[in-house]
Amino acid sequence: MSAPAAQIGVTGLAVMGRNLARNLARHGYTVAVHNRSQAKTDSLIADHGDEGTFVPSVTTEEFVASLERPRKVIIMVKAGGPTDAVIDELVPLLDEGDIVIDAGNAHFPDTRRREAALREKGLHFVGTGVSGGEEGALNGPSIMPGGSRESYAVLGPILEDISAKVDGTPCCTYVGPDGAGHFVKMVHNGIEYADMQLIAEAYDLLKQGLGASAAEIADIFRTWNEGDLESFLIEITAEVLSQVDAETGSAFVDVVLDQAEQKGTGRWTVQNGLDLGVPITGIAEATFARALSGSVPQRTAARGTLPAHAGAFEVADRDAFIEDVRLALYASKVVAYSQGFDQIAAASAENGWDIDRGAMARIWRGGCIIRARFLNRITEAYERDADLPLLLADEYFTGAVGNGVPAWRRVVAQAALAGVPTPAFSSSLSYYDGVRAERLPAALIQAQRDFFGAHTYKRVDKDGTFHTEWSGDRAEHEA
């Protein structure tokens, strides 16, 4: 008997691809599976073949031939050249109307390029962000598909079926054309960088200010996870901090080298923010903080050499300090999300993607790494005003963040006086003060630019663009 025709296929069976294929099979889909190394395919069938109907294949030709039409192929290989190599191998075997889904962490310009190239061949290319790690891939991730609406009509029901659910709503929706899905996933990861850095700074403040042990701080985070800060990252932070190293008996976090690595999505987010002119300061500082942690020669040269001129970190009221850090963490997290959604809005306008920011917050409520209670509030904010120019200006967040501003200032000031670095807390507070300021010193910068480069300026009291003859009689004229 011939193998049953597969409804969807997965090529690339490392951990994420393997788990995504299992997720599909568990939901009743017949799944074609393929890997360049046959051993991974054999291992999947041997270990999990009883979880559903899999159609294994040895060659790419067999893999494509096992799929029903329109063929739906999910690529789960390393981003960049390996993805292009798989696409080049697949395309000659596909027919008009078939759908190629890149569910890896591709850079969105690559996705735009690939989508345009395959569209010319009559194929649909769907750049799809998938968040949730290996557990999410298996049990229900947050899924952010881009591409054509026609492809989503075919593919969407499957992706929604296997995605995480919150209150019965799938954590998957159509994002927008060409690279929109991977763009939103990139910004998701940028927010994730900021969120993780802020949590790390909160941990450090509690450690330095209270002299608290990792286990004691774990209990604080568990308490926080019962309130407005409830989120996946707060939850796992408590788990990490309570872990004891089996070899030394020390807190696990204390035996981990303090050099954070990164795979590039944070850098991509910051680079794009610069290209768009969107101030994503919290994300940028978090990304640079990782870079600084890995700057070993510089840190070695500075340690014990650069004077601190810092005072003792004295906390008079333990409970009040813990509450101050909690409020500062919440406010800074909201700033990171607000900046990320500004970036999505700017890219959507520039590329004609028409991304629904409220829908993005809704699909981030479950499955993904940045899932958090207050994403419900973000969805509600964009439901009140889909064109909301600043998330912080929504009535809920104005109140929620505003209530924490005094604590935020105290925490940042205490840290600075004690010489404890809080780049994400500090930059988030500076952004908050900058965006709410009646007038910024940018007026002086613009005047300087006109002085040395005749770049012109505008005035507050009349329309038009002007230039002053700085090297001459200093007369002003309209440019």
Salt bridges, closest charged atoms under 4 A:
ASP47 OD2 - ARG18 NH2 2.82
GLU51 OE1 - ARG22 NE 2.85
GLU51 OE2 - ARG26 NH2 3.42
GLU51 OE2 - HIS48 ND1 3.28
ASP84 OD2 - ARG113 NH2 3.22
ASP84 OD1 - ARG114 NE 2.81
GLU89 OE1 - ARG36 NH2 3.40
ASP95 OD2 - ARG69 NH2 3.03
ASP95 OD2 - ARG71 NH1 2.99
ASP98 OD2 - ARG71 NH1 2.78
ASP102 OD2 - ARG114 NH1 3.62
ASP110 OD1 - ARG113 NH2 3.51
GLU115 OE1 - ARG119 NH2 2.65
ASP167 OD2 - ARG365 NH1 3.76
ASP178 OD1 - ARG112 NE 2.91
ASP195 OD1 - LYS333 NZ 2.49
ASP219 OD1 - ARG222 NH1 3.23
GLU230 OE1 - ARG373 NH2 2.68
ASP254 OD1 - LYS207 NZ 3.74
ASP258 OD2 - ARG299 NH2 2.61
GLU323 OE2 - ARG326 NH2 2.77
ASP324 OD2 - ARG410 NE 2.82
GLU380 OE1 - ARG377 NH1 3.72
ASP394 OD2 - ARG384 NH2 2.83
GLU395 OE2 - ARG384 NE 3.94
ASP433 OD1 - ARG409 NH2 2.75
ASP433 OD1 - ARG436 NE 3.00
ASP450 OD1 - HIS467 ND1 2.72
ASP461 OD1 - ARG459 NE 2.85
GLU469 OE1 - HIS467 NE2 3.97
GLU469 OE2 - HIS477 NE2 2.73
GLU476 OE2 - ARG459 NH1 3.09
